[in-house]
Amino acid sequence: MSDTSRRNALKSFSLGAFLLGAPKAAQAQAPSDELQQLTGKISPWAKGVEGQRKADLGNGTFLNPIMAGDHPDPSILKDGDNYYMTFSTFDAYPGLVIWHSKDLVNWRPVTATLTKNIGSVWAPELIKHKGRYYLYIPTKKTTAPDSKTTSWVIWADKIEGPWSEPIDLDLPSHIDPGHAVGEDGSRWLFLSGGDRVRLSDDGLSRVGAPENVYKPWRYPSDWIVEGFAPEGPKITRHGDYFYLITAVGGTAGPPTGHMVIAARSKSINGPWEDHPRNPLVRTVSADEKWWSRGHATLVEGPAGDWWSVYHGYENGFWTLGRQTLLAPITWTKDGWFDYGGGDLSKPIAKPKGGKPHGATPAHGIARSDDFSTDKYGIQWNFFNPPAGERDRIRLNNGTLHLKAAGEAPSSGAPLITIVGDPAYEIECEIEIDDGARAGLILFYDTKLYCGLGFDGKNFVTHQYGIERGRPAHQYGKRMFMRLRNNRHIVTFDTSADGKTWKRFDRGMEVSGYHHNVRGGFLMLKPGFYAAGKGEARFKNFTYRAL
């Protein structure tokens, strides 16, 4: 495929917002000949918007992940025949996007619930109680002025919001709250380490201090794990029992570490009896497709059967973060449950009784953006932004105006987005003011990122989170730029007109830009930045899965 024809194809992918009620996104197919050229084989998953992978194979089966890319610590809510799910969003703000499904496989975004930077968001809990929705949010302190290490609660009377301001529950020593309602109607948060704390009847404050109520099951001492780390407690009431599902073994590190265990009790107050077949989920070999599997929640399917969502790292792609997986659950004669699904690298029969979303595309959102509609919070997020960061953005006639901040992506809170494909390319037209620098990046955190930027005279490369000046260019203050991440091999192309392209002479390899190198549990996200003085203007951001 020529550069001109590729550019024309990319133009066809440029979309506005893909929100509920927003303009319909176009479906795009990557040309099969180029797909084979770039990847060596046709990808096994189904192609969604812009060629992005999706779980639903269209034949009554699905292929994990159901949420590709960085969607860790899934918290799922069944609300009638609707399902809602949210995930850890860490330093991305706006954060805690809620997704909606009718069939547990196809998901679409509803709203971002958290706009005020209260810290790095770890393992939230989404629930509904007596007609009101609640989000319980553990955070770690960041550099933002209002951030702290604690747990918060926000609430709304409609899932679409508006959501309340965060209320501090003063829990500085725990993460991963899991909400439960006892047999007497009492409300509780189960916490990391086998602890719990009672909530007020309105769910907006805690009553008393945390107490230890469960000693989690221990794996054999010679297993290869990251650490004991009991976390992610989730309570499901089914039949005569409360079932407590917990993650142990550490959520990253060795791929065999993370696992799912369970216990049960006839009372919310215990005593808790361990599942006789613990662990219920565990990666046992580095040859498996999905590593570090854990942090599970049980949920009833549309037809009354049972399922579980949990997360895992994709073998060879730590850079994509932890992705959301779906597996069937079978209740057994002894009053316990077991996981099914077998090898999660193979298709599984979809949950029965699910309903489609309707005439709009069934899953995901368009990552291309013609900046005709505001997708802030749904697609675009700042990394650990200071107060007032929203004011840096202005949309006008299909152009995103971004005020420059800081001297580099490390100090300027870049705009980044989650993607779920092992190979993709992004492209954008960029224009800068005098004194400004801008470009395309792959961003893990302020210490680890890569990309290509420019000012009015010179290129600048970003590699390992380090900036280096590069030779002068002839584009002035406006150029087209393309970044391709083809299974960790990163290349850049530049153009004056978007038709004739020139390969930049610095390529990069980014397979090590992930948690086990840097920490933080994040994902290497594509996006763009503006630094220095003035502003940069971005047009026709296009995304294409390869």
TIMAR-916334 format. One record per residue (C-alpha): x negated, y negated, z negated; residue in one letter. Coordinates in steps of 0.05 Angstrom, whole numbers, plus 5000, padded with zeros to 4 digits. Layout:
N
XYZA/...
//
This chain:
546
500050005000M/497249325019S/496648744970D/502148375009T/507048945007S/505449074934R/506848354919R/513448384956N/515249014918A/513548684852L/517948094869K/523848554875S/522748764802F/523148054773S/529248014729L/532747574679G/534847794610A/537548494599F/541848384538L/548848614523L/553048184570G/546947894606A/545847954682P/545148664707K/537948894716A/535949184783A/533549894786Q/526749984819A/523050594844Q/515450594849A/513350844918P/511751584911S/505351544955D/502251004912E/504451354848L/500751974870Q/494651554890Q/494351204822L/496051784776T/494252404815G/501252704805K/508552524800I/510352374728S/515152874697P/519752384662W/525652024691A/524651334719K/528550764689G/528450014700V/522149814739E/519850534739G/519250564663Q/519951244634R/526351434599K/528552054562A/535052224599D/533352674657L/540352614687G/541753364686N/544353464615G/537353474585T/532452964557F/524952934550L/521852604489N/520452054471P/527351744467I/524051074452M/517351034488A/511850584462G/511250264393D/517650474356H/515250764290P/518950934226D/525850984258P/531750824214S/538251054245I/545450904228L/551751274252K/557550774252D/563651114280G/561851324351D/556250814353N/549050914334Y/544250364314Y/536850424303M/531049974284T/523650064272F/517449784238S/515549144274T/509448954232F/506848264252D/511448154312A/516447584303Y/522247544316P/522548244287G/527048824271L/530648894337V/536849324329I/538249814386W/544950124404H/546850804432S/552951234444K/549151894457D/542651864416L/538551874480V/539951224518N/538850584478W/539749834491R/537849234448P/542948844408V/539348304370T/533048124331A/535048054258T/528847744226L/526147074248T/522646814186K/515547094178N/515847434110I/509947894123G/508048524162S/514448944165V/513449684147W/518950224151A/525549864143P/532250184125E/538650014164L/545150214129I/552550044126K/556250024060H/563549834049K/563949484117G/557449084110R/550849204144Y/544349174105Y/536949194123L/531949364068Y/525149114090I/518449264058P/512848784077T/505348694067K/502647994057K/499647654118T/496746964129T/503646664139A/505346194081P/511846534060D/509347244067S/508347724009K/507848453990T/514748653966T/521448913993S/527048464018W/534348534037V/538248184091I/545548304108W/550948164160A/558348284168D/557348444242K/551548834271I/550348274321E/549547784264G/548647264240P/543947594191W/542547274123S/536146974099E/531547484065P/532547613991I/526447843951D/527648483912L/520948413875D/518049103891L/510648963901P/508149673891S/512450083938H/514050164012I/519250534054D/525850424018P/531350934033G/538350744012H/542951243976A/549751233944V/550651703885G/556552153870E/559051613822D/558451053873G/551850783846S/546950483896R/539550653898W/533250543937L/528751143940F/521550923948L/514551173964S/511251643915G/517651993894G/520351373858D/527151033860R/530350403834V/537650243822R/541049693861L/546649223840S/553549393867D/552748863921D/546049153942G/542548473938L/538348563876S/535149133836R/537249353767V/531649553721G/524749813741A/522750363789P/522451073759E/519351713784N/524552243799V/521252723848Y/514453073852K/513653193926P/511853873953W/504353973963R/501254304024Y/495354794017P/488954443996S/485054664057D/489654344108W/486653774149I/490553144132V/489552394124E/491852384052G/497652614008F/501551954016A/508852144000P/512951624036E/519051494080G/524351804034P/531151864068K/537452124034I/543052504071T/549252764035R/551953394068H/556653894036G/555054003963D/548153703965Y/543953073971F/538053224017Y/531652834007L/527152824068I/520052574056T/513652484097A/506952714069V/499952804096G/498752094122G/501651774183T/495351734226A/488252004222G/487852744239P/493452954286P/495153534239T/496253084178G/503252784181H/509153254165M/516453284144V/518653614079I/525453654045A/528553763977A/535853783953R/540053653892S/547453683874K/546553013840S/543152363861I/539752413793N/536453083808G/533353563793P/530553643863W/529254333892E/523954393947D/525854694014H/523155414016P/520555314087R/516654664077N/513754344118P/519454314168L/515553914220V/508053894230R/503053854287T/498654464279V/494054384339S/490753814376A/493054144440D/500253954426E/503653384463K/505753004400W/501052864342W/502152624271S/509552774271R/513552534211G/517952004177H/524552354193A/531852194184T/537852654194L/543852424234V/550352734256E/551152764332G/557252544372P/560253244373A/558853404300G/552253764310D/546053504274W/539653174297W/533452844270S/529452244293V/522152174273Y/515751894303H/509252154332G/503151944370Y/502552184442E/496552624455N/491252184487G/495151534478F/494251274407W/494350584442T/501850654453L/503150684378G/507951174346R/513851344390Q/520851584371T/522552314380L/529152684375L/530053414355A/536153844338P/537754074267I/541054734248T/544454824181W/543055524153T/547056014111K/542755864050D/544955144050G/538554874080W/536954634149F/531554774200D/528754384259Y/529654634330G/527654384398G/521454814403G/515854504444D/517553754448L/513553694512S/519254054547K/526453834561P/531853944508I/539353974518A/542453294504K/547153204445P/554253384465K/559952894465G/555752264478G/558651694518K/555051284571P/554050544562H/558250414623G/556550074689A/550249734663T/543550094664P/543550654613A/537150544576H/531850024559G/530649324583I/527049004641A/519948794623R/519448334683S/521847634668D/523447074716D/524446614655F/531446434677S/534246694611T/531446674540D/528747364520K/525147114459Y/525747624404G/528748174448I/522648234493Q/517547704473W/514647644403N/509147224373F/503747584332F/503947354259N/506346654277P/506246054231P/512645684216A/515545304275G/512245744328E/518845784366R/517845054384D/511845244427R/516545554479I/520845184530R/524445464590L/525645024651N/527645214722N/524645914719G/518345694684T/516045854613L/512345274583H/507845494526L/504244984483K/496945154472A/494845374403A/488145574374G/481945684414E/483046404435A/488346964429P/485647104359S/487746424333S/493446244379G/499146754365A/499847034436P/506547244466L/506648004472I/511548564488T/512449304476I/511749784535V/511950544537G/508350754599D/501251054601P/499950674666A/502650004687Y/500949324716E/503148624698I/502648004742E/504047274732C/503146584763E/499546134713I/498445384714E/494645004660I/493744294636D/486943964629D/483644234567G/487944864565A/485945594575R/490846154591A/491046864617G/493647574612L/491648024553I/492448704521L/493048534447F/492348994387Y/490948484333D/486647864321T/480248264319K/481548754377L/484248544445Y/482048474517C/484048064577G/482147534628L/483346784621G/481146154656F/480545404648D/480144894704G/473145114724K/471045784694N/473646484678F/473346754607V/473647494589T/476447774525H/473548444505Q/473248774436Y/476348124411G/470347724435I/470547144485E/465147064538R/464546524590G/464246784662R/462546484730P/466245894760A/472546004801H/475545624859Q/482845634838Y/483044984799G/488644964747K/493345474780R/492446194799M/496046864804F/493247394759M/494448144755R/492448624699L/492749374710R/492249874653N/491650554687N/491051054630R/486150614591H/482250364651I/483549614657V/482349204720T/483948484739F/485648154806D/486447424821T/489547034878S/490946324901A/497546494935D/499847164908G/498547494975K/491047554983T/487747854921W/480547904897K/478248414846R/474948104785F/468148424774D/469148624701R/473149254686G/474549524616M/476150174581E/480950114522V/482450814496S/479350624429G/483850014417Y/488250364365H/489550494292H/484351024279N/479050524300V/481949874274R/487450054225G/494149694221G/498650214255F/499749754315L/500049834391M/495949534447L/501249064476K/500948684542P/502547944544G/499547254554F/496746674515Y/495345924518A/489645614479A/486044954474G/489944314489K/496344154526G/500444734553E/500545294603A/506245474650R/508046174669F/512446404727K/515047074751N/512147544700F/512748224733T/511948914704Y/511349574740R/510250264713A/505350674754L/
//
